[in-house]
Amino acid sequence: MDHGTTSPLASPALDRRAILKTAGISSLAVAAAASSADAATAPGRGPTPWSLDFSVVRRQRPVDLVARGFEQLRDRFEDRSQRYERLSPTGRPGRVRLQGGHLKVTGTSFFTLFRSTTRQVAPYAAVVVDVARGGTSQGTVMSGLVKDADNYVVAWYDQAAGSVGLDVSVGGEVQTLATAEASLQRPFQLGFGLTSTTVVALVDDGSGFRPLAKGNLTGIVDLRRPAALAQWRNGFGVRAPSGTVVLDGVTAGYFGQLGLRDPHLVTRADGTPYLKDGKAYLTFTQAGLGFFETAHWGVWTMDVRTFELTQVANLFFQRDGERTVLGDHAGHIVFDDRSDRWIIANSTWGDFTGESVQVNYVTLPERRSPLRGVHVLRTRKLPLPVAQLPSAAVGQWDPHLTRIGRRWYVAFVNARAFFNFYPALARSGPGEDFTDLRLVGADDDKVETEGTVLQKFGERWYVLASNGDASPAAIRGQYPVYDLTMRQVGRLDAPHPTNIPWPMVIPVPLRNNRTRWLMVTFNGTQLNEELLGYGTHGDLIVMRADRTTYGHQFKPLPR
């Protein structure tokens, strides 16, 4: 996971760049990586990581407040098919009518909340209300989550005051978490976003959503607990001293993403890419509304010809012994056809406080595919060996699992401290499972190298990684390549667009018995960092090798 806009109530717990500035990480006199000058492919052995020259062919950034394909509520107020519970915190609800695709609320000193029947099973939600052109200029509109008349959390826009903000009511006691000045002309959209404990009010008056106010629910109400969240529904509201407030529609569902990072190809146990109908299945860390704990994990398809992206799954997690639902991410999904199971391993960034991170895992039977729909999965710790570190080491992350021969190999990252880390490799004994691991080796000369990926080129397997900005100048911005003893044998020839971009190489089989080589990574471009803080990166970057190679690196999957 690459650690590559501010509310006084909810500033990020840690900023990686600030940590690095104060950590005093000294440059090491490390020799440069082995030369890649010999670019020729050895006859009969196929390509090597350093015989391919990658260049950028596409850069894109899907930004969605409500995740496409994961809408739970979409109402244009054209009929009465969608039912709402009408609530009034003040006991004066106003008169409601549907007319010509509009919802109109009229009265004197009225306050009406509309609680839908729809909800999410994880605290990653978004609600968008379309505010119509007509109606009173004295009204306030709201979007958010509603439990009852005394319990709600909403983004609001007060047209008379020219301000936007966030309110949370618990037991009838209302707290305003944040406010900001705003002057909007109707029509516009008012958005509410929840990612873990962070809430944000956003508006779109024609140029896309922009966040204006940010708050945090910590210590007020914990919607990460399933029993609590189950009582809350997608909702919206209006209030005014007099006149009519007019709405054109409401959309709600799972929160989408501000950026995509940490691309990881879904594979079979032997490393075969999960490619179906010309589409590769990948997992991404979907950037939330703030630091690492606001992100979550999703499964996407990418057309290997057009690079079009489509989200197909949302994955959330509960850990053994814990009740909260978290957005853990930065991991790998493997289908093990020998055991008819899915293996899901990721990193516990979902509640990151700067104390520790570990690799967790869960297995699912084949019929419970994680590649479609919404899942809340319970994980446990993967017992990775501690590579040349004391037991007090702070973390391990970025797992990649592959079965080579009769052994499982797991590449991962070891951390001495936040953020001072290096790549490592473990493997099982012959015939043992991926949970029975012993250390093979580690490159503990590195101080900021992560994004570990196991990839086969030709007849050989390699571990790929990425050197960050805190690396010594001689190796900074490189993708080191290791053999299966963790000896560095070269480096990947590809652009390095951010601090630590993952080198996710994808061998694509072609019909003419050749292989096209793609690489998917990301950059560190933030969105609205001045309010949301660090963590909203990045742009997705697709690269392609300068040539195809003979033969199929992996046998294509059946259609």
C-alpha positions as CSV (number, residue, x, y, z in Angstrom):
1,M,0.0,0.0,0.0
2,D,1.4,3.4,-1.0
3,H,1.3,5.9,1.8
4,G,1.0,8.4,-1.7
5,T,-9.3,19.0,1.9
6,T,-8.5,19.9,6.7
7,S,-11.2,19.9,9.4
8,P,-10.1,21.0,12.8
9,L,-12.4,18.3,14.2
10,A,-10.9,15.4,12.2
11,S,-7.4,15.9,11.0
12,P,-5.5,12.7,9.9
13,A,-3.9,10.7,12.7
14,L,-0.6,10.5,10.8
15,D,0.8,12.0,7.6
16,R,3.5,9.8,6.0
17,R,5.4,12.6,4.6
18,A,5.5,14.4,7.9
19,I,6.7,11.2,9.6
20,L,9.5,10.8,7.1
21,K,10.6,14.4,7.6
22,T,10.9,13.8,11.4
23,A,12.0,10.2,11.4
24,G,15.6,10.9,10.7
25,I,16.0,8.0,8.3
26,S,19.5,8.3,7.1
27,S,20.6,7.5,3.6
28,L,22.5,4.2,3.3
29,A,25.5,3.5,1.1
30,V,23.6,0.9,-0.9
31,A,25.0,-0.3,-4.2
32,A,22.8,0.3,-7.3
33,A,20.7,-2.5,-8.6
34,A,22.1,-5.0,-11.0
35,S,22.3,-3.5,-14.5
36,S,19.5,-4.2,-17.0
37,A,21.7,-3.5,-20.0
38,D,21.4,-7.1,-21.3
39,A,17.9,-6.7,-22.7
40,A,18.0,-9.7,-25.0
41,T,15.7,-12.6,-24.3
42,A,17.6,-15.8,-23.9
43,P,16.6,-18.3,-26.6
44,G,14.1,-20.9,-25.3
45,R,13.7,-19.2,-21.9
46,G,11.3,-16.4,-22.7
47,P,11.4,-12.8,-21.3
48,T,13.0,-11.6,-18.1
49,P,11.7,-8.6,-16.1
50,W,14.5,-6.4,-17.4
51,S,14.1,-7.3,-21.1
52,L,10.8,-5.5,-21.3
53,D,10.5,-1.7,-21.6
54,F,7.2,-0.3,-20.2
55,S,5.6,3.0,-21.1
56,V,2.4,4.7,-20.1
57,V,-0.6,4.2,-22.4
58,R,-3.5,5.3,-20.2
59,R,-4.1,7.4,-17.1
60,Q,-7.6,7.6,-15.6
61,R,-9.3,8.4,-12.3
62,P,-12.9,7.2,-11.7
63,V,-14.4,9.4,-8.9
64,D,-17.8,8.3,-7.6
65,L,-19.5,9.5,-4.4
66,V,-22.1,6.7,-4.8
67,A,-20.4,3.6,-6.2
68,R,-21.7,2.7,-9.6
69,G,-23.6,-0.5,-9.6
70,F,-24.0,-0.4,-5.8
71,E,-26.9,2.1,-5.5
72,Q,-29.4,1.0,-2.9
73,L,-31.8,3.9,-3.5
74,R,-32.6,5.8,-6.6
75,D,-35.8,7.8,-6.6
76,R,-36.8,10.5,-9.1
77,F,-40.1,11.1,-7.2
78,E,-42.2,10.1,-10.3
79,D,-44.5,7.7,-8.3
80,R,-45.1,6.4,-4.8
81,S,-43.3,3.1,-5.2
82,Q,-40.6,4.1,-2.8
83,R,-41.9,4.4,0.7
84,Y,-40.4,6.6,3.4
85,E,-41.0,6.9,7.1
86,R,-41.7,10.6,7.8
87,L,-40.2,11.9,11.0
88,S,-40.1,15.4,12.6
89,P,-37.6,16.2,15.3
90,T,-39.6,19.3,16.1
91,G,-43.1,17.8,15.8
92,R,-44.0,20.0,12.8
93,P,-43.5,17.8,9.7
94,G,-45.0,20.0,7.0
95,R,-47.3,18.9,4.1
96,V,-45.7,16.5,1.5
97,R,-46.8,15.9,-2.0
98,L,-45.4,14.5,-5.3
99,Q,-46.0,16.5,-8.4
100,G,-44.5,16.3,-11.8
101,G,-41.3,14.4,-10.7
102,H,-40.8,16.8,-7.7
103,L,-41.2,16.2,-3.9
104,K,-42.6,19.3,-2.3
105,V,-42.8,20.0,1.4
106,T,-44.8,23.1,2.5
107,G,-45.7,24.6,5.9
108,T,-44.7,26.9,8.6
109,S,-41.6,26.3,10.8
110,F,-41.5,22.7,9.5
111,F,-38.8,20.1,9.8
112,T,-39.3,16.7,8.0
113,L,-36.9,13.8,7.8
114,F,-37.5,11.0,5.2
115,R,-36.2,7.6,6.3
116,S,-36.0,5.1,3.5
117,T,-36.1,1.3,3.7
118,T,-32.6,1.0,2.3
119,R,-29.3,0.7,4.1
120,Q,-25.7,-0.5,3.8
121,V,-24.0,-3.3,5.8
122,A,-20.8,-1.4,6.3
123,P,-20.1,2.2,7.4
124,Y,-19.2,3.3,3.8
125,A,-22.2,5.1,2.6
126,A,-23.2,8.1,0.4
127,V,-26.5,9.9,0.0
128,V,-27.1,12.6,-2.7
129,V,-30.2,14.8,-2.8
130,D,-31.1,16.8,-6.0
131,V,-32.4,20.2,-5.0
132,A,-34.8,21.7,-7.6
133,R,-34.7,25.2,-9.1
134,G,-37.9,26.4,-7.5
135,G,-39.1,26.8,-4.0
136,T,-38.3,29.1,-1.1
137,S,-34.9,30.7,-0.7
138,Q,-35.2,30.3,3.1
139,G,-35.1,26.5,3.3
140,T,-32.5,24.0,4.5
141,V,-32.0,20.6,2.7
142,M,-30.3,17.6,4.3
143,S,-28.9,14.2,3.2
144,G,-27.5,11.4,5.3
145,L,-28.4,8.5,7.5
146,V,-31.5,8.4,9.8
147,K,-32.4,6.1,12.7
148,D,-35.4,8.0,14.0
149,A,-36.5,11.6,14.8
150,D,-33.9,11.9,17.6
151,N,-31.0,10.1,15.9
152,Y,-29.5,11.1,12.6
153,V,-26.3,12.3,10.9
154,V,-26.7,14.6,8.0
155,A,-25.0,17.0,5.7
156,W,-27.0,20.2,5.3
157,Y,-27.2,23.4,3.2
158,D,-28.9,26.5,4.6
159,Q,-29.6,28.8,1.7
160,A,-30.6,31.8,3.8
161,A,-27.4,31.6,5.8
162,G,-25.2,30.7,2.9
163,S,-23.6,27.8,4.7
164,V,-23.1,24.1,4.6
165,G,-22.4,21.8,7.5
166,L,-22.7,18.5,9.3
167,D,-25.0,17.7,12.2
168,V,-25.3,14.5,14.3
169,S,-28.2,14.0,16.7
170,V,-28.0,11.3,19.4
171,G,-31.0,11.0,21.7
172,G,-32.2,14.4,20.5
173,E,-29.0,16.2,21.4
174,V,-27.7,17.8,18.2
175,Q,-24.0,18.6,17.6
176,T,-22.7,20.5,14.7
177,L,-19.5,18.9,13.6
178,A,-18.3,21.4,11.0
179,T,-19.6,24.3,8.9
180,A,-18.4,26.3,5.9
181,E,-19.6,29.2,3.9
182,A,-21.2,28.4,0.6
183,S,-23.3,30.3,-1.9
184,L,-25.2,27.9,-4.3
185,Q,-27.6,28.6,-7.1
186,R,-30.4,26.1,-7.5
187,P,-30.5,23.5,-8.9
188,F,-27.6,21.7,-7.2
189,Q,-26.8,18.4,-5.5
190,L,-26.1,18.0,-1.8
191,G,-24.0,15.0,-0.9
192,F,-23.2,13.1,2.3
193,G,-20.3,10.7,2.6
194,L,-19.4,8.3,5.4
195,T,-16.2,6.3,5.3
196,S,-15.5,4.5,8.6
197,T,-15.9,7.3,11.2
198,T,-15.3,10.2,8.9
199,V,-18.3,12.2,7.5
200,V,-18.1,14.9,4.8
201,A,-20.6,17.3,3.3
202,L,-20.2,17.8,-0.5
203,V,-21.9,19.9,-3.1
204,D,-22.2,19.8,-6.9
205,D,-23.5,22.9,-8.6
206,G,-22.4,21.8,-12.1
207,S,-18.7,21.2,-12.0
208,G,-18.6,17.9,-10.0
209,F,-18.7,17.2,-6.2
210,R,-16.4,19.2,-4.0
211,P,-16.1,18.6,-0.2
212,L,-16.9,21.7,2.0
213,A,-17.1,20.4,5.6
214,K,-15.6,17.4,7.4
215,G,-16.2,15.9,10.7
216,N,-15.8,12.7,12.7
217,L,-18.2,10.5,14.7
218,T,-15.6,9.1,17.1
219,G,-16.9,9.2,20.6
220,I,-20.4,10.2,19.4
221,V,-21.9,7.2,17.6
222,D,-20.0,4.1,16.3
223,L,-21.6,3.0,13.0
224,R,-18.8,0.5,12.5
225,R,-20.7,-1.8,14.8
226,P,-23.1,-3.9,12.8
227,A,-25.8,-3.9,15.5
228,A,-25.8,-0.1,15.6
229,L,-25.6,0.4,11.8
230,A,-28.5,-2.0,11.2
231,Q,-30.9,0.5,12.6
232,W,-29.9,3.4,10.4
233,R,-31.3,4.0,6.9
234,N,-30.5,6.2,3.9
235,G,-32.5,9.4,4.3
236,F,-32.9,13.1,3.6
237,G,-34.7,16.0,5.0
238,V,-35.9,19.6,4.7
239,R,-36.8,22.4,7.0
240,A,-37.9,26.1,6.6
241,P,-39.6,28.9,8.5
242,S,-42.2,29.0,5.8
243,G,-42.9,28.3,2.1
244,T,-42.0,25.2,0.0
245,V,-38.8,23.2,-0.4
246,V,-38.7,21.3,-3.7
247,L,-36.5,18.3,-4.4
248,D,-36.0,16.5,-7.7
249,G,-34.5,13.1,-6.5
250,V,-32.3,11.1,-4.2
251,T,-29.6,8.5,-4.7
252,A,-27.9,6.5,-2.0
253,G,-25.7,3.5,-1.7
254,Y,-22.2,2.4,-0.9
255,F,-19.5,5.0,-1.0
256,G,-17.4,4.8,-4.2
257,Q,-13.9,6.3,-4.3
258,L,-11.9,9.4,-4.7
259,G,-9.0,7.5,-6.2
260,L,-7.7,4.0,-6.8
261,R,-4.3,2.6,-5.6
262,D,-2.6,-0.6,-4.6
263,P,-3.7,-2.6,-7.8
264,H,-3.4,-6.3,-7.3
265,L,-4.4,-8.9,-9.9
266,V,-6.7,-11.7,-8.8
267,T,-5.0,-15.0,-9.7
268,R,-5.3,-18.7,-9.5
269,A,-3.0,-20.4,-7.1
270,D,-0.3,-21.1,-9.7
271,G,-0.2,-17.4,-10.7
272,T,-2.5,-17.6,-13.7
273,P,-4.2,-14.2,-14.0
274,Y,-8.0,-14.3,-13.5
275,L,-8.9,-13.1,-17.0
276,K,-12.4,-13.7,-18.4
277,D,-13.9,-12.4,-21.6
278,G,-11.0,-10.0,-22.2
279,K,-11.2,-8.6,-18.7
280,A,-8.7,-8.8,-15.9
281,Y,-10.0,-8.9,-12.3
282,L,-8.1,-6.7,-9.9
283,T,-8.5,-5.4,-6.4
284,F,-7.9,-1.8,-5.5
285,T,-7.7,0.2,-2.4
286,Q,-10.5,2.8,-3.0
287,A,-9.5,6.1,-1.5
288,G,-12.0,7.4,1.1
289,L,-12.6,10.8,2.6
290,G,-9.3,11.1,4.5
291,F,-6.4,9.0,5.8
292,F,-5.8,5.2,5.4
293,E,-8.6,4.1,7.7
294,T,-11.2,5.8,5.5
295,A,-10.3,3.7,2.4
296,H,-11.8,0.3,1.6
297,W,-11.2,-2.6,-0.7
298,G,-13.1,-3.4,-4.0
299,V,-12.9,-5.8,-6.9
300,W,-12.9,-4.3,-10.4
301,T,-12.6,-5.6,-13.9
302,M,-10.4,-3.9,-16.5
303,D,-10.8,-4.5,-20.2
304,V,-7.3,-5.5,-21.3
305,R,-7.8,-3.8,-24.7
306,T,-9.7,-0.6,-23.8
307,F,-8.6,-0.4,-20.1
308,E,-12.3,0.4,-19.2
309,L,-12.9,-0.1,-15.5
310,T,-16.0,-1.5,-13.8
311,Q,-16.5,-2.2,-10.1
312,V,-18.0,-5.6,-9.4
313,A,-17.5,-6.2,-5.6
314,N,-17.2,-4.3,-2.3
315,L,-15.2,-6.1,0.4
316,F,-15.4,-5.3,4.1
317,F,-13.9,-7.1,7.1
318,Q,-14.4,-8.1,10.7
319,R,-11.4,-9.5,12.6
320,D,-11.5,-12.4,15.0
321,G,-12.6,-11.1,18.4
322,E,-13.7,-7.7,17.1
323,R,-17.2,-6.5,16.3
324,T,-16.4,-3.5,14.1
325,V,-16.7,-3.6,10.3
326,L,-13.6,-2.1,8.8
327,G,-12.2,-1.3,5.3
328,D,-9.0,-3.4,5.5
329,H,-7.2,-3.3,2.1
330,A,-3.9,-3.7,0.2
331,G,-3.9,-7.5,-0.4
332,H,-4.4,-10.4,-2.8
333,I,-7.3,-12.7,-3.8
334,V,-6.4,-16.2,-5.0
335,F,-8.5,-19.0,-6.3
336,D,-7.1,-22.4,-5.2
337,D,-8.6,-24.9,-7.6
338,R,-7.0,-27.9,-5.9
339,S,-9.0,-27.1,-2.7
340,D,-12.0,-25.4,-4.4
341,R,-11.5,-22.3,-2.2
342,W,-10.8,-18.7,-2.4
343,I,-8.0,-17.3,-0.3
344,I,-8.2,-13.6,0.6
345,A,-5.3,-11.9,2.4
346,N,-4.9,-8.2,3.1
347,S,-3.4,-5.6,5.4
348,T,-5.1,-4.2,8.5
349,W,-5.1,-0.6,7.6
350,G,-8.9,-0.2,8.3
351,D,-8.4,1.2,11.8
352,F,-4.8,2.5,11.5
353,T,-3.7,4.6,14.5
354,G,0.1,4.3,14.0
355,E,0.6,1.4,16.4
356,S,0.7,-1.7,14.2
357,V,-0.4,-3.4,11.0
358,Q,-0.6,-7.1,10.2
359,V,-1.6,-9.4,7.4
360,N,-5.0,-11.1,7.9
361,Y,-6.7,-13.8,5.8
362,V,-9.9,-15.7,5.3
363,T,-10.8,-18.7,3.0
364,L,-14.1,-19.2,1.3
365,P,-15.6,-22.1,-0.5
366,E,-15.7,-21.8,-4.3
367,R,-19.4,-21.1,-4.4
368,R,-18.9,-18.0,-2.2
369,S,-17.0,-16.0,-4.8
370,P,-15.8,-12.6,-3.5
371,L,-15.7,-11.3,-7.1
372,R,-19.3,-10.2,-7.1
373,G,-21.6,-8.3,-4.7
374,V,-21.0,-7.0,-1.2
375,H,-19.3,-9.1,1.5
376,V,-18.4,-8.7,5.1
377,L,-15.8,-11.3,5.9
378,R,-14.2,-12.3,9.2
379,T,-10.4,-12.7,9.1
380,R,-7.7,-13.9,11.3
381,K,-3.9,-13.2,11.5
382,L,-1.7,-14.9,8.9
383,P,1.4,-16.1,10.9
384,L,4.2,-14.6,8.8
385,P,7.7,-15.1,10.0
386,V,9.3,-11.9,11.4
387,A,12.2,-11.2,9.1
388,Q,15.3,-10.3,11.1
389,L,13.4,-8.1,13.4
390,P,12.7,-8.0,17.1
391,S,9.2,-9.2,18.2
392,A,8.3,-5.5,18.8
393,A,8.5,-4.7,15.1
394,V,5.5,-2.6,14.1
395,G,4.0,-4.3,11.1
396,Q,3.8,-6.5,8.0
397,W,1.6,-5.8,4.9
398,D,1.2,-6.1,1.1
399,P,0.8,-9.9,0.9
400,H,1.0,-11.8,-2.4
401,L,0.5,-15.6,-2.5
402,T,1.5,-18.1,-5.1
403,R,1.9,-21.9,-5.2
404,I,5.1,-22.9,-7.0
405,G,5.4,-26.6,-7.3
406,R,4.3,-28.1,-4.0
407,R,5.1,-25.0,-1.9
408,W,3.2,-21.8,-1.2
409,Y,5.3,-18.6,-1.4
410,V,4.2,-15.4,0.3
411,A,5.8,-12.1,-0.5
412,F,5.2,-9.3,2.0
413,V,6.6,-6.2,3.7
414,N,8.3,-6.0,7.1
415,A,8.4,-2.8,9.0
416,R,11.0,-1.8,11.6
417,A,9.0,1.3,12.4
418,F,6.4,3.6,10.7
419,F,7.6,4.1,8.0
420,N,10.9,2.2,7.6
421,F,10.3,-1.1,5.8
422,Y,11.6,-3.6,3.3
423,P,10.5,-6.7,1.3
424,A,10.6,-10.3,2.5
425,L,9.6,-13.7,1.2
426,A,8.3,-16.8,3.1
427,R,7.4,-20.2,1.9
428,S,5.7,-23.4,3.2
429,G,7.2,-26.8,3.4
430,P,6.3,-29.2,0.5
431,G,2.6,-30.1,0.6
432,E,1.9,-27.7,3.5
433,D,-0.6,-24.9,3.4
434,F,0.0,-21.2,3.0
435,T,-0.4,-20.7,6.8
436,D,2.7,-22.9,7.6
437,L,5.5,-20.5,6.6
438,R,9.2,-20.1,7.1
439,L,11.3,-17.2,6.1
440,V,13.2,-17.5,2.8
441,G,14.9,-14.1,2.9
442,A,14.6,-10.4,3.1
443,D,16.3,-7.3,1.7
444,D,16.7,-5.5,5.0
445,D,19.1,-3.0,3.5
446,K,16.1,-1.2,2.1
447,V,14.4,1.5,4.2
448,E,11.3,2.2,2.1
449,T,10.5,-0.6,-0.3
450,E,7.0,-2.2,-0.6
451,G,4.3,-3.3,-3.1
452,T,5.6,-6.8,-3.2
453,V,4.4,-8.9,-6.2
454,L,5.3,-12.4,-7.3
455,Q,5.4,-12.7,-11.0
456,K,6.6,-15.3,-13.5
457,F,8.7,-14.2,-16.6
458,G,9.6,-17.0,-19.0
459,E,10.5,-20.0,-16.9
460,R,11.4,-18.2,-13.7
461,W,9.6,-16.6,-10.8
462,Y,10.6,-13.2,-9.4
463,V,9.6,-10.9,-6.6
464,L,9.0,-7.3,-7.7
465,A,8.8,-4.3,-5.4
466,S,9.2,-0.5,-5.4
467,N,11.7,1.9,-3.8
468,G,10.2,5.0,-2.3
469,D,11.4,8.6,-1.9
470,A,13.2,7.9,1.3
471,S,15.5,5.4,-0.4
472,P,19.1,6.3,-1.0
473,A,19.5,8.4,-4.1
474,A,21.2,5.6,-6.1
475,I,18.1,3.4,-6.0
476,R,15.3,5.9,-5.4
477,G,12.4,5.5,-7.8
478,Q,13.3,2.0,-9.0
479,Y,11.5,-1.3,-9.1
480,P,13.9,-3.9,-7.7
481,V,13.6,-7.4,-8.9
482,Y,14.5,-10.4,-6.7
483,D,14.9,-14.1,-7.3
484,L,13.2,-16.6,-4.9
485,T,16.1,-16.4,-2.4
486,M,15.5,-12.6,-2.2
487,R,18.7,-11.8,-3.9
488,Q,18.3,-8.7,-6.1
489,V,19.0,-9.6,-9.7
490,G,17.9,-6.6,-11.6
491,R,15.2,-3.9,-11.9
492,L,12.1,-3.4,-13.9
493,D,12.3,-0.8,-16.7
494,A,9.2,1.3,-16.2
495,P,8.2,4.8,-15.1
496,H,7.9,5.4,-11.4
497,P,5.0,7.9,-11.1
498,T,4.8,8.4,-7.3
499,N,6.4,7.6,-4.0
500,I,5.9,3.9,-4.0
501,P,3.8,2.7,-7.0
502,W,3.1,-1.1,-7.1
503,P,4.6,-2.9,-10.0
504,M,1.5,-5.0,-10.9
505,V,2.6,-6.8,-14.1
506,I,-0.2,-8.6,-16.1
507,P,0.8,-11.1,-18.8
508,V,-2.2,-11.1,-21.3
509,P,-2.4,-14.1,-23.6
510,L,-3.0,-13.3,-27.3
511,R,-4.6,-15.5,-29.9
512,N,-1.4,-15.8,-32.0
513,N,0.3,-17.7,-29.1
514,R,2.0,-14.6,-27.9
515,T,1.8,-12.6,-24.7
516,R,1.2,-8.9,-24.3
517,W,2.7,-7.4,-21.0
518,L,0.8,-4.7,-19.2
519,M,1.6,-3.0,-15.9
520,V,-1.0,-1.3,-13.7
521,T,0.1,1.1,-11.0
522,F,-0.9,4.6,-9.6
523,N,0.4,8.0,-8.7
524,G,0.2,10.2,-5.6
525,T,-2.2,12.9,-6.9
526,Q,-4.5,13.9,-4.1
527,L,-8.0,15.3,-4.3
528,N,-9.0,18.3,-2.0
529,E,-6.0,17.7,0.3
530,E,-6.5,21.0,1.9
531,L,-9.7,19.8,3.5
532,L,-9.6,16.0,3.5
533,G,-5.9,15.6,4.3
534,Y,-3.5,13.0,2.9
535,G,-4.9,9.8,1.6
536,T,-7.1,10.6,-1.3
537,H,-4.7,9.5,-4.1
538,G,-4.4,8.3,-6.8
539,D,-4.7,8.2,-10.6
540,L,-4.7,4.8,-12.1
541,I,-1.9,4.4,-14.6
542,V,-1.7,1.6,-17.2
543,M,1.6,0.8,-18.9
544,R,2.4,-1.6,-21.8
545,A,5.7,-3.3,-22.7
546,D,7.4,-2.3,-25.9
547,R,6.8,-5.7,-27.5
548,T,4.9,-8.9,-27.2
549,T,6.7,-12.2,-26.5
550,Y,6.4,-15.7,-27.9
551,G,4.2,-18.2,-26.2
552,H,1.6,-17.9,-23.4
553,Q,3.1,-17.1,-20.0
554,F,0.1,-18.9,-18.5
555,K,-2.5,-21.1,-20.1
556,P,-5.6,-19.0,-20.9
557,L,-8.6,-19.6,-18.7
558,P,-11.6,-21.2,-20.4
559,R,-14.3,-18.8,-21.5
